[in-house]
Amino acid sequence: MNTKVGFKSNDDSVRRISDKDKDQEALSPMAPPDAYSPQNIEPVAYEEMHPFLQELIDEHKAFTKVLNRFEESLINWRENKWNFTDKINSGLKQFFSFFDEKVPVHNQKEEKELFPLLHKKLIESGEHNSVDPSVTSVNLLEDEHTKVAQAAAIVFNFLGLGSRLPDLQSREITYQTAFDQGMALIETMKLHIFREENILFTQALQLFTSDEFIKIS
């Protein structure tokens, strides 16, 4: 007998953080491996980062631990033929709780304090889209915040839906979809974190003055 995953269909805890832009396109396919090799940007050691950026990196590290456990839980769940165990349930619940309680606060810190100034600085320094000068790498990362929230809501809802389906085949198809979306979400989040820490944060360190860091801290 399957151990039911502890999600309620009327629980909007994850769904509400995806309401920012429901008309955005669905989660894109996983990025190619070379996405982890940014061009012309030298990595900066954690110790050399401004304390404001170090705080964001520390939050990334905490989320990465949750992501890794979420990934392990999904893989174990598939290998266990979509049967839930207490350990699998715990890993899934930890992810959605963390996503609901911690991720929005982290994203708002970036979107309200870091991104606006960095976007302005990138345009001024010529680091923008060649076709549309108003578009910078900040737009991509901010857009990913929305897409990741939407993807998390999809996984959450499919888990709840699958647990209520009486037909075995339909339940397995639904769970497979939840698994696939979950794994894509994990890869997207890991790449997102990499881009922020190795591109955006490095650009901020180069472009911001000490006074500007004080104002956003």
C-alpha positions as CSV (number, residue, x, y, z in Angstrom):
1,M,0.0,0.0,0.0
2,N,1.3,3.4,-0.9
3,T,2.0,5.8,1.9
4,K,0.2,9.0,0.9
5,V,2.3,12.1,0.5
6,G,1.2,14.7,3.0
7,F,-0.2,17.4,0.6
8,K,-3.7,18.7,0.4
9,S,-5.2,19.7,-2.9
10,N,-6.5,23.0,-1.4
11,D,-3.1,24.0,0.0
12,D,-2.1,27.1,-1.8
13,S,1.2,27.6,0.1
14,V,3.3,27.0,-3.0
15,R,0.8,28.1,-5.6
16,R,0.6,31.6,-4.3
17,I,4.2,32.4,-4.9
18,S,3.7,31.4,-8.5
19,D,1.0,34.0,-9.0
20,K,3.5,36.7,-9.9
21,D,3.1,35.9,-13.6
22,K,0.9,33.0,-14.6
23,D,1.2,33.9,-18.2
24,Q,4.9,33.2,-18.4
25,E,5.9,30.2,-20.5
26,A,6.4,26.8,-18.8
27,L,9.8,25.7,-17.5
28,S,12.3,25.5,-20.3
29,P,14.3,22.3,-21.0
30,M,17.5,21.9,-19.0
31,A,20.4,24.1,-20.1
32,P,23.4,22.5,-21.8
33,P,26.5,21.6,-19.7
34,D,28.4,24.6,-21.1
35,A,26.0,26.9,-19.3
36,Y,28.3,26.2,-16.3
37,S,31.2,27.8,-18.1
38,P,30.6,31.6,-18.2
39,Q,32.8,33.4,-20.7
40,N,35.1,36.3,-19.9
41,I,34.2,36.4,-16.2
42,E,36.7,35.5,-13.6
43,P,35.3,33.8,-10.5
44,V,35.6,35.6,-7.2
45,A,36.3,33.8,-4.0
46,Y,33.6,33.9,-1.3
47,E,36.0,35.7,1.0
48,E,36.4,38.6,-1.5
49,M,32.6,39.1,-1.9
50,H,30.9,41.9,-0.1
51,P,29.0,40.8,3.0
52,F,25.7,41.5,1.3
53,L,26.6,39.1,-1.5
54,Q,28.0,36.6,1.0
55,E,24.6,36.6,2.8
56,L,22.9,35.7,-0.5
57,I,25.5,32.9,-1.1
58,D,24.9,31.5,2.3
59,E,21.2,31.3,1.6
60,H,22.0,29.6,-1.7
61,K,24.0,27.0,0.2
62,A,21.1,26.2,2.5
63,F,18.8,25.8,-0.4
64,T,21.2,23.6,-2.3
65,K,21.2,21.2,0.6
66,V,17.4,21.1,0.4
67,L,17.6,20.6,-3.4
68,N,20.0,17.7,-3.1
69,R,17.7,16.0,-0.6
70,F,14.7,16.7,-2.8
71,E,16.6,15.1,-5.8
72,E,17.5,12.1,-3.7
73,S,13.9,11.7,-2.6
74,L,12.6,11.9,-6.1
75,I,15.0,9.3,-7.4
76,N,14.3,7.0,-4.5
77,W,10.6,7.4,-5.1
78,R,10.9,6.4,-8.8
79,E,13.1,3.4,-7.9
80,N,10.5,2.4,-5.3
81,K,7.9,2.3,-8.1
82,W,6.2,5.5,-6.9
83,N,5.6,4.1,-3.4
84,F,6.1,6.7,-0.7
85,T,8.1,6.0,2.4
86,D,8.6,8.2,5.5
87,K,12.1,9.2,4.3
88,I,10.8,10.1,0.8
89,N,7.9,12.0,2.3
90,S,10.2,13.9,4.6
91,G,12.5,15.0,1.7
92,L,9.5,16.2,-0.4
93,K,7.9,18.1,2.5
94,Q,11.1,19.7,3.4
95,F,11.6,21.1,-0.1
96,F,8.1,22.5,-0.4
97,S,8.2,24.0,3.1
98,F,11.6,25.6,2.4
99,F,10.3,26.9,-0.9
100,D,7.3,28.4,0.7
101,E,9.0,30.0,3.7
102,K,12.5,30.9,2.6
103,V,12.7,31.2,-1.1
104,P,10.3,34.2,-1.5
105,V,12.2,36.2,1.1
106,H,15.4,35.5,-0.7
107,N,14.1,36.3,-4.1
108,Q,12.5,39.6,-2.8
109,K,15.9,40.6,-1.4
110,E,17.5,40.1,-4.8
111,E,14.6,41.7,-6.8
112,K,14.1,44.8,-4.6
113,E,17.6,45.5,-3.4
114,L,20.2,44.0,-5.8
115,F,18.6,43.6,-9.2
116,P,17.4,47.2,-9.9
117,L,20.8,48.8,-9.3
118,L,22.7,46.0,-11.1
119,H,20.3,46.3,-14.1
120,K,21.0,50.0,-14.3
121,K,24.8,49.6,-13.9
122,L,24.9,46.9,-16.6
123,I,23.1,49.2,-19.1
124,E,25.4,52.1,-18.3
125,S,28.5,49.9,-18.8
126,G,27.2,48.5,-22.1
127,E,26.5,45.0,-20.7
128,H,23.1,44.6,-22.3
129,N,21.3,42.9,-25.2
130,S,22.6,44.1,-28.5
131,V,19.1,44.3,-30.0
132,D,17.3,45.7,-27.0
133,P,19.6,47.8,-24.8
134,S,17.0,47.7,-22.0
135,V,17.5,43.9,-21.5
136,T,20.3,42.6,-19.4
137,S,21.2,39.4,-17.7
138,V,19.2,40.5,-14.7
139,N,16.0,40.1,-16.8
140,L,16.9,36.4,-17.4
141,L,17.5,35.7,-13.7
142,E,14.4,37.5,-12.5
143,D,12.3,35.7,-15.1
144,E,13.7,32.4,-13.8
145,H,12.4,33.2,-10.3
146,T,8.9,33.2,-11.7
147,K,9.4,30.1,-13.8
148,V,10.8,28.1,-10.9
149,A,7.9,29.1,-8.7
150,Q,5.5,27.9,-11.4
151,A,7.4,24.6,-11.8
152,A,7.3,24.0,-8.1
153,A,3.6,24.5,-8.1
154,I,3.2,22.0,-11.0
155,V,5.1,19.4,-9.1
156,F,3.2,20.0,-5.9
157,N,-0.2,19.8,-7.7
158,F,0.7,16.7,-9.6
159,L,1.8,14.9,-6.4
160,G,-1.5,15.8,-4.8
161,L,-3.5,14.8,-7.9
162,G,-1.7,11.4,-8.3
163,S,-2.4,10.4,-4.8
164,R,-6.1,10.8,-5.4
165,L,-6.3,8.9,-8.7
166,P,-7.8,5.4,-8.2
167,D,-6.6,4.1,-11.6
168,L,-3.1,2.7,-11.3
169,Q,-2.0,3.6,-14.9
170,S,-3.3,7.2,-14.6
171,R,-1.6,7.6,-11.2
172,E,1.8,6.3,-12.6
173,I,1.6,8.7,-15.6
174,T,0.9,11.6,-13.2
175,Y,3.7,10.7,-10.9
176,Q,6.1,10.3,-13.8
177,T,5.2,13.8,-14.9
178,A,5.8,15.1,-11.3
179,F,9.1,13.4,-11.3
180,D,10.2,14.8,-14.7
181,Q,9.1,18.3,-13.7
182,G,10.9,18.0,-10.4
183,M,14.2,16.9,-11.9
184,A,14.0,19.7,-14.5
185,L,13.3,22.2,-11.6
186,I,16.3,21.0,-9.7
187,E,18.6,21.4,-12.7
188,T,17.2,24.9,-13.4
189,M,17.7,25.9,-9.8
190,K,21.2,24.7,-9.6
191,L,22.1,26.5,-12.9
192,H,20.3,29.6,-11.6
193,I,22.3,29.7,-8.4
194,F,25.5,29.1,-10.4
195,R,24.7,32.1,-12.7
196,E,23.9,34.4,-9.8
197,E,27.1,33.6,-7.9
198,N,29.5,33.4,-10.8
199,I,28.1,36.1,-13.1
200,L,25.7,38.5,-11.4
201,F,27.3,38.8,-8.1
202,T,30.7,39.2,-9.7
203,Q,29.3,42.0,-11.9
204,A,27.8,43.7,-8.8
205,L,31.2,43.5,-7.0
206,Q,32.9,45.2,-10.0
207,L,30.2,47.8,-10.7
208,F,28.9,48.9,-7.3
209,T,30.6,51.5,-5.1
210,S,31.0,51.0,-1.3
211,D,28.3,53.5,-0.7
212,E,25.9,51.7,-3.1
213,F,26.5,48.5,-1.2
214,I,25.7,50.2,2.0
215,K,22.4,51.6,0.6
216,I,21.2,48.1,-0.4
217,S,22.5,46.2,2.6
